[in-house]
Each structure stands twice: as structure tokens, then as C-alpha cells.
């Protein structure tokens, strides 16, 4: 059985895919009522599963008429590589690497198999080095592997 966070994430992704410009505005309280959960659960899902690293822009306005706007980032192919390398930078933590890999898989830039391989190499269990060296090596590895994959 999937947990409530998974259900909320899937619901939001489904309505995002079906919306013009892949942008939605939601009311946190209304969504919490719909899923019979507390509003903080909605905040948790949005902050952990709809981050910039995962390919989303999130804007919120608090108050009576407040909303949360979620937009899927749509980058033209020519800008994608620049965006990737800017995001990676000189150091990259495991969560950010996994978010970027997920974003590339969802955008169909890499296959599910390639994403799985990339994620396995990004793991702190594989890169058993001290920080900040681990994050520096992770960034270099991911850049090298993405250059190889994206040039195919």
C-alpha cells in the first residue's frame, strides 16, 4: 500500500501533466481536506518532492486567498546541458544528484535503466570518502557520465 505522501505526489503530477503550461495552483487546505490529512503533510510533499532539483518551481502565497503554484520546468534541449552543469557545480550532495537524475528520467533524457545506474554510483555507500571530497567526486562523476549519455 502506498503512503499518503505518494498519493498526494502522484495526484499533483497527474494534474500537472494535464494542465496547460504544466502549471497548477492549489489551495493547501482544500487539498488536505481532499486527502483527509493535515496541511503540513501537503507542505512536506511539496517541499520534498517538488523542488528545483527535481524540475519544479514552487511559489506560495500565504493568507486567506493564498495558494501554492507548482510549475514543471520546461527547458529547450539546447539549454538543458547548461542547466544540468550549473545545477551540478563543483560539489553535489546525494539528494540533489538523485533529484537531478529523476528530473532527467521524467523528461525522457535518460532511460530508467540509465537513471538506476547513475543513482547507484552517486550513493554515499559507494563513494566512501570524507566530505567535501565525496561531493566533489560525485559532481565530477555525474558530469562525465551525463556528457557520455547526452552525446549519444
ABEGO torsion letter per residue (X at the ends): XBBAAAAAAAAAAAAAAABBGGBBBBBAAAAAAAAGBBAAAAAAAAAAAABAAAGBBBBBBBEAABBBBBBBBBBBAAAAAAAAAAAAEABBBAAAAAAAAAAAAAAGABBAAAAAAAAAAABAAABBBBOAAAAAAAAAAAAAAAAAAAAX
